[in-house]
Amino acid sequence: MSLEHQIDIANPQHPHCPSVLLLDTSASMAGAKLTQLLQGLQFFRDEVEAHELARKRVDVAVVTFGEEVRVVQSFTSVGQLELPDLQASGRTPMGAAILTAIDLVERRKEEYRTQAVDYYRPWIFLITDGEPTDMHPGDPTWNSVVAAVHEGERLQHFLFFTVGVDSADLDKLRLISPPDRQPLKLRPGHFQEMFAWVANSQQQISMSRVGEQVSVEDPTAEGGWAKIET
């Protein structure tokens, strides 16, 4: 990367924790779900920004997929995260969105390496109420996406999480998800609790050493925001 195109990374003396929030904005998300999604995103930003260490270390990107796949927020420090004006429309191009998120993560890691900034294992956190409409099990796009997710996890390039809302197709999400991490089913109306869990997890990671195993709270425990359906 040439110097004139070098990305300015805030607090480069700190290790950084990059996370992509991968948000379904298809037509079926219209109404209360989209409102709660935006409120949860704001809560996440405020919670992380209020944490003295996390606000220096957590970087966030936001990708939406509905009418099209859009990078509505490239990687930035959490304090610079601007809440997007989300509109629900279109189908669910989940496959293209996942590949976009993986590409964002790989390019961000290259930016860190170029500027000698240490970093934690990135997160990709997908939230959807449907199923992919741009790929189907067994087709070339499906095979490419599943291979990218599973290989990326196996090589520890990132951590990939999936959350199903309402009538999300958990069977398909289970096939996409890493073999050792089941998709989570959001309990109705628990968007804020979900984003609180993500924020708390990022805070815990930011207080650890790079490469250290961090135990995060089980979201499926009694009173948690999620459950696992088999």
NORJOZI-V61368 format. One record per helix or strand of 3 or more residues. SS is the DSSP state (h for helix, s for strand). FROM is the first residue (numbers start at 1). TO is the last residue. If there is no record, write none. Layout:
ss = {SS SS}
from = {FROM FROM}
to = {TO TO}
This chain:
ss = {h s h h h s s h h s h s h s h}
from = {3 16 27 32 54 58 69 78 94 122 140 158 170 184 191}
to = {5 24 29 49 57 65 77 80 114 128 154 164 176 186 206}
